[in-house]
Amino acid sequence: MVTYMTDTDNRQHRSILQRIAHQAMLERGLVPDFPPQALAELDGIHGPATRAGESTRDLRNLLWCSIDNDDSRDLDQLTVAEALPNGAAKVLVAIADVDAVVKKRSALDDHARRNTTSVYTVAATFPMLPEKLSTDLTSLNYESDRLAIVIEVVLAGDGTLQNSDIYQATVRNRAKLAYNSVAGWLEGSGPMPQEIGTVSGLDENLRLQDRVAQKLRALRHLQGALDLETIEARPVFDGDELKDLAADNSNQAKDIIEDFMIAANGVAARYLASKDFPSLRRVVRVPKRWDRIIELAAERGSKLPSAPDAKALEQFLVSAKAADPLRFPDLSLSVVKLLGPGEYVVQLPGGSATGHFGLAVKDYAHSTAPNRRYPDLITQRLMKAAMGRSAQPYENDELAALAQHCTEEEDVAKKVERQVTKSAAAIMLESRIGEQFDAIVTGASVKGTWVRLLHLPIEGRLASGYEGMDVGRQLRAQLIRTDVERGYIDFKRVA
């Protein structure tokens, strides 16, 4: 067992985890540092893109705002809403025009294409684009004029789509807001954030956004979108000392952004199809472990059909949440694992769309985070070419190769993030060897069996007593080993 007594005694947890994260990036084939060619190219960029075409609209007067994590600095999107007659509403999503600065096949683009995503570990972020761009010149920062791609969605009073459009515009962020404080205000558990009060009319606009988002969400659930509630681990540092891994839960402000982004991504996919352009779609296929999902439902007194059925699964999830809200995140995690991972695929004009099983949508293209996800930058270039009636910037074979590459590298990036989270958890647990915990099985295959503790957002390997265990089973597990360097946390089943 690796104990790191010198490091942990000195409470240099952040530097330990940063070193582990950097090494994990290298070991898994990702590039943690920007190459000299990209940095030289970056030195030649002295300001944000300002060249606006004749068709670029000036929308700087609208009540745009960003809502993101407390510490987010790479702001990819802004939102604003407008009330229309008969309960209808117009929602505008502004997406940072990253392509205006980062050109295809440039050195900066080549690095972004290599990693395909920003990697967010508990102690360090490895951005897809240098921070001079992603947190400044291509970020939709507060009181900064920026070029953007605007996705406009007009919704009827019941949340159904009436029409949509995509165009280029100049925008200005009027308020940089954070999820937790906005959610506290919307949910009635906290005061209105000061940033909202300083912009006349923004409070009313945010409440309109909230109402529209709730309609969108309700409509998607009627169509079979899954009501899932998973828990992510968020590190709590005191200086460089890791004090806790706290649960990062969903909230009403996160729902606004999630619902608007799903709507915008659907518009982006359909827009490209309408222009006879290919698109890069995000899909989740029919679950491979539907049989186990049926068993989980049966254990809770519900019956699911023998063939995968999103609407039936959603009805079960709603009833399960109402019956046991405290344990619902554990059930959600099991279902997420059994649904299987998402992937990127190329949708050619006229082809049949695979769709996204979990979201109950057929058309879904990642388009709203081009500072941090390469598929979104690809989609942005496709949309701009379609708007300008230019030749498509990627050949179909190139898109297919990129889809596979982005899927593979996203999986690698998630493994790095999980490994460093487990290293952080190993630091938290290294003094608790021998203690017993309530846990739930989150993975079971020939590669091993994994469990997550019910009262701490920590996952580890079930090294002993895994016979007969399957996803969703609850058990009593004893901590038997931690290894900070490798991110290993091992348990044995005791009951």
N, C-alpha and C positions, 0 to 999 in steps of 0.2 A: 504494500500500500504506500502511495506517495503522500507524504504529509505536509511538505513545504513549511516546516515549522519556522524557519527564518523569515520567509516571505509573509506568512500569515500573522506571525507575531508583530511584524512591522506594519501590518495592515495595508500593504501595498496591493490590495486586491485588484484595483483597476489596471495597474500595469501588468500584473500576472495575466489577467484575462485578455488584455490587448496583445500580449505576446502570443498567447495560445491562439487567438483569433487570426493573427497574421500568419502563423505557421499552418493553421488549418486551411487557410485560403491557398497557400502554396501546395500543400499536400494533396489537395483536391483539384489542382489544375487551374485555379482562378488566379488572376493577377492583382495583388493587393495594392501595388504602387503604379502610378502613371509612368509610361515610358518616356524617354527624353524627347522623342518626336512629338508626342502629344503636348508635353510641357512647352516645347518651343512654339508650337502652334498656338497654344494658350497665351503666350506672351504677346502675340500679335493681335489679340482681341482686346480692345480698349473700352468697349461700351456695349450696351444692349443693342439689339437690332432695332433700327428706326425706319428703315425704308418701307413705306406703306404704299401699296398699289392704289390705283384709282378706285378700285372696288372695296378697299378697306374702310370699314365704318369706324366712326369715332364714337365709342360708347363709354368714354371716361366719366361721363356725368352720372351713370347708373350707380346704384347702391351695392356695388360689388364688395364681397368680403370673402376671406378664406377661413375655413375651420379645419384645424388639423391637431396633431399631438402638441402638447405643451412645448416640447423642445424641437419641433419641426422647423427647418429653415429652407428646405427645398419645396417651395409652394408651386404645385403643378396646376391647380385649378381654383377658380373663383366661382361663386354662384350668386344669383339674384332672381327674384320672382316678380311677376306683375299680375295683379288681379284683373280678370276679364269678366264680362257680363255672365249672368246665369251660373255663377260658381266656377266657371272655367278659369284657367290660369296659364300663364306663359312662364316657363322656366328657362333660364339661360345659364349655360355652363361654359366658362371661358377656360381654355386649355393653353398653357404656355407654348408659344411657337418656338420650340427648341431647334427645329430644322432651319430657322432663319439664321442661326448662328453656327450650328453643327451640321456641316454638309456631308452628304453621303460620300464615303470612301476617304474622308479626311483622316488624319491621325487620331483625332479625338473620337471620331465615329468608329474607327477600327478598334480602339480600346473598349468602347461601349458595346460593340458587336461581340467582342471576345467574352466579356463577363455577362452581358445581357441584362444585368440588374444591379441595383445598389444592394449591398449586403449589410443588414442591420444586426450587429451582434450586441450583447448586453453592455459591452465596454467600449466598442469602437464601431464606427460606420465606415464602410469602404464604398464611396459613392461611384456610381456608374460614370458620371461626369465630374470634372474637378469642381470644387466648391466655389471657385470664382464664377463659374457658370451656374451650377445647380442651385446655389443658395443666393445668387446675386443676379448676374446678367441675363439668365434665362429663367429666373424665378419670378413669380408674380408678387413681388414684395410690396409692403405697405407704402402707399403714396408714391408709387413708381409707375411711370407710363411704360406699358409693355405691349408688344404685338401678341395676339392670341388667335386661336381658332375657336370660334363660338359655335356651340351646338345649341340650337333653339328648339324647344319642345312645347307645343301647345296641347293642353290637356283639358278634356271635358270635366264637368263637375264630379263625375264618378272616378276620375283618374285615367280614363281611356285616352289613347293618343288620337288627336284630331289631325295634326299636321306637324311637320318638322322642317328644319333647314340647317345648313352649315355654311358659315362664311367667316371671312377674316375681319378682325377689328383691333382697334387700340383700346386698352382697358386700363383702369387704375384701381388698385386694391384700397378700399376705404377703411377697412378694419381687419387686423390680423387677430383671429379668435382661436381659442383652444377648446377642444371637445368637452373636457370635464366641467369647466366653468359655464359654458353655454348650456350644457345638459342640466346642470344644477338649477340654472335660471328657468329653463323651459319646463323642468319637472317640478318646480316650486320648492326645491330644497336649498336654494342659494340665491344670492342677490344677482341683479343684472350686472354683467361685466362692464367695467368702466368704458371699455373701448366701444361698446354698443351705444351707450348714452351720449357719447360725444358726436355721433353722426345722426343728424335729424332724420327720422323715419326708418332707421335701420331696425329698431326693435319690432316695429309692425311688420317689416319685410321678412324678418327671420321667423316670426310667428306664422306668416303666410307660407314660407318655405316648409316649416314644420307640418302644417296642415296638408299641404300638397304631397309631401313625402309620405305621410301616413296613408293617404289615399292610394298612392302608388304601391305601397307595401301591401295594403289590404287586397288590392286587385291581384297582385302577383301571387299571394297566398291562396286566393280563390282558384287560381289557375294551376296551383300545385307547387309553388315555391316553398322550400322547406324552412320551417321555423327552427333554426339551430342556434344554440347559445354556447359557444366554447369559451374557455378561459385561457388567456395568455399570461405568461410570466413577465413582469416588469421589474427591473432591478431598482433597488433603492440604495443609493450611495450616500455616505456621510464623508465628504471629501473623497479620498481614495479607498475608503473602507466600505465593503459591501455589507449592508446592514440587514437586508431582507430581499426576498423575491415576492412581490405583491401581485395579486390577481388583477389583471387589466380587463375589466368587463365592458360589455356593450352599453350604450346609452342613447338617449334620444337625439343628441347632436350627431353622433356617429351614424345613426340611422338616416338622417337627412342626406349626408354625403353619400352613403352607400346607395340609397334609393335613387338619387339623382345621377350617380355615376352609372348605375345599371341602365337607366333610361337613356343616358347619353351614349353608352357603348352600343346599345341596340340601334340607335339612330345612325351611328357611324357605320355599322355593318350593313344596314339596309341602304344607306346612301351610296356606298361603294357598289353594291349590287345594282342599284338603279342606274349607275353610270357605266355598267358592264366592266367594272374593275374587279380584279380578285381581291380578297381580303384575308387577313390573318385572324382566325377566330379562336376564342378560348372556349373549349368544350369540356364537359364532364359526361362521359358516356354512361350507358345503363350500368348500374352497380353489378360488379362481379360476385359480391358476397350477399346477394339479395336473400339467400336462404338463411343466413345468420341474422339478417335484419328481421325476417319473419319470426325467428326464434326469440329475439329480444322483445318483439311485440307480444308474442304469446306469453312470455314470462310476466307480462304486465296486463294480461287479460284481454288483449286485442288480437284481431285476426287480420292479416294482410293477404292480398291475393297472391297466387303462386308466381305470376309474372310481375316484373317491376312496374310499379304504378306510383307516380309522384304525388298525385292527389290523395291517394289512400294513405301514403306514408305521412303526408302533411297532416291529415286528420288525426292519425295516431299520435304524432308529435304534439299537436295542440292539446289533446286529451291528457297525454303524459305530463306535459308541463303544468296543466291545471291540477293534476292529482298530486304531483310531488315536485314543486318548483325548485327546492333546494338541491335535488339530485338530477335535475334536468340537464345541467351542463355535462354531467358524466354520461348520460344517455346520448346527448348531442355529439360528444367526442367519439363515442363508439360508432354512431351512424356515419360521421365524417370519415372515419378510418375505413369503414366498410363500403362507402360510396366509391372510394378510390381517388387517385389524384387527377387534377385537370391537366390538359395538354393543349398545345397550339397546333392547329391544322390550317391548311390553305383551303379557302372556299372559292372555287372558280365560278365565273358568271354562269347562271343557269343550273348550277349543281344543287344537290339536295343537302340541306344543312343538318349537321349532327345535333346541334343544340347543347344546352347546359342543363343537365338533369336537376341539379340542386336549385337553380334559379328559375326553372320552368320557363326558360326563354329559348327560342330557336336561333335568334340572331344576336351574337354577342362578340364584339371585337374590343380588345383592350386598347383604349385610346386616350385615357385621361391622366396618365402619369408619365409623360415622355422624358422628364428629368431623371427618372429612377427605373424605368422599364424599357428595354429596347424594343419589344413588340409594339409598344405605344408610339415610339418614334417612327417605326416602319409604317404603322397605320397613318400617322400624321403626314408622312410623305405621300402616301397613296391618296389621302383625302385632298391634299393641296394640288396634286397633279390632276385629280378628277375635277376640282373646282376650276382650275386653270385650263382645262381641256388639253392637257399636255400628255405626252406618252407616259405610260406607267413606268415608275422608277425601278421596278424590280421585275425580272422575268419570272414566269411561273415556277420553273425549276429552282431558281434562286430562292424564291419564297418558301418552297417546300423544304429546302435544306435549312433555311433560317428557322422555320417552324420547329423542326426536329431539334436543332441546336438550342433554341430558346427553351424548349421543354426540358432538355437534358441539363442545361446550365442552371435553370431555375431550381431544379431538384437538388443540384450540387450546392447551390447557395443556401437552400433551406437546411441541408445537412450541416453546413458550417454554422449557421445560426443556432441550430439545435445543440450541436456539440459544445459551443461556447456557453449556452444556457445551462447545459448539464455540468460544465466545469464550474460555473457560478454556484449551481445547486450543490456540487460536491464540497465547495468551500463552506457553504451554509450548514452542511450535514456532517462534516468530518468529525465533529465532536459528539455525534449522536449515534455512533456505531452501537448496535445491539438493541436500539429502540424499535418498537413495533408501531405500524401505521395501518389505517384503513386505506385500501387501494382498489383500483379498477384496472382490468386488462385492456390495454390500448392497441396491442399488436400481437399476433400469434402466427408464426410461420416456421419453416424449416431453419430460417436464419436466427430465430430466437423468439422469446416472449417478453413483452414489455408491459409495465404497469405505471399508472400515475397515481400519486397520493391524492386522497380526496380532500384533504384540508390544507394542502400546500400545492401550488402549481408546478410540481416536480415529477419528472418521469425517469424511470430507471429500468434495468434488465432484471427479470426474474430468473436468477441463476439456479435455483433449486425449487422443486415442487411445482414445476410448470406443466406436468402431465395432466391432460384433460382440460387445460385452460383455453378459453377462447375469448375473443373481443367482447367486452361488456360484462364479463364475470367479475364480481366483487370478491375481495379476499382480505385477509390479514397478512401483512408482509413485514418481515424483520430486516432492517438495514444491516448488511454484513460487510460491505466494503465500499470505499470511495477512492477515486483516483482523479485528482484535479487536472493533471496534465492531459489525460486522455478523455476526460469528461465521462468517466465510468461511475455509475451508481448501481450497486448490485443488491438485490433483495432475495430472501428465501420465503416461501410460503409457510405460514405457521397455522393457518386456519382458513 
